[in-house]
């Protein structure tokens, strides 16, 4: 696939890094030759220096015969203009735009072919906000992901000494939870993946990925670690787009304090937020944190634009008694370095939002892609099409599906429809070796290494005669 990416920032670079390993022809466009040169050194991509909203630059990038445009610059106006030009001048088939302002999202008619011609829009800030909200709802989790419109959840927890299942083989899970279908999709021990089998013993400190129907997920988590009390008091450092969105979405049901250094921004936050307390000050100020009761805070969330400040303030908050800390960090190397120490959870905005983009880039009927373990692994939700004659998946029991080593089918969601074809019930199936996949099943596949994704996509493709 020939893909043009506009913007060499964190999101654009992450998209390029993920797609270049899958034999795509990538051209990256940015106004900064310095950014482009740094990416050329580590990725095999073509680059063009210039404004992505310029017809000349788009032509130079190969818009005449490109398959996909991904406009993820920092400017909404540039992204929208680029999509319009790509459609009008080059008839480029698929156009994706990053939009940070809710003004455009609230008026979807502006994005249709008669206007800005955006096929799909993404707001990374909103994706990160929703992700943090799920972590607040599940305080024991390191990662919380949803599939099939929230019917199935994938939770990552760190196994805790004294958990009912810790120190026991996985096959004991059915005795602990006799009425709950659950799948341990993967285990990471000391950073290395372990493909779970019945005799695999969970050890304290293991990162365990559990998949089950969302209604059962809390029961499953209790088998691996003790339940934490609910998050009530939350302190947010940084009143930028993500900090504001998060405070706005949780202030009604939580005690929220938000720290913002810039006076103008703090005044805007105070006027827009109803229940949250807005404080003007530095989140690394030890006296301020002490005065505002950091030792009684359930969650400290560092969301400023400075990742060093986020690391410092979250570490300080933890030392001063905050029960749990979360920091927004752009550089992947930093994420791996700090998580698990004084910072309980480190989030990379690019890796958190990348799955939403990838779901619209992957071949076939991939409806959801979630990046796991800071991009090292992936979980995909794929719709199975075809029949036993033209598909390697449909009509076959799981044991006969030629899955690449390092991948597993973790769950199947099957729709039950009425005579009018409407979905009346969604059944969550945790498959066994003899489970047969049917046409239109939503199949959730776990890949311990993202390099396996291309093989999985190919496996689910049907023969040309099916089309």
Buried (B, 14 or more C-beta within 10 A) or exposed (E): BBBBBBBBBBBBBBBBBBBBBBEBBBBBBBBEEEBBEEBEEEBEBBBBBBBBBBBEBBBBBBBEEBBBBBBBBEBBEBBBBBBBBBBEEBEBEBBBBBBBEEEBBEEEEBBEEEBBBBBBBBBBBBBBBBBBBBBBEBBBBBBBBBBBEEBBBBBBBBBBEEBBBBBBBBEBBEEBBEEBBBBBBBBBBEEEBBBBEEEBEBBEBBBBBBBBBBEBBBBBBBBBBEEBEEBEBBBBBBBBBBBBBBBBBBBEEBBBBBBBBEEEBBEBBBEEBEEBBBBBBBBBBBEBBEEBBBEEBBBBBBBBEBBEBBBBBBBBBBEBBBBBBBBBBBEBEBBBBBBBEBBBBBBBBBBBBBBBBBBBBBEBBBBBBBBBBBBBBBBBBBBBBBEEEBBBBBBBEBEEBEBBEBBBBBBBBBBEEEEEEEEEEBEBBBBEEEBBBBBEBBBBBBBBBBBBBBBBBEBBBBEEEEE
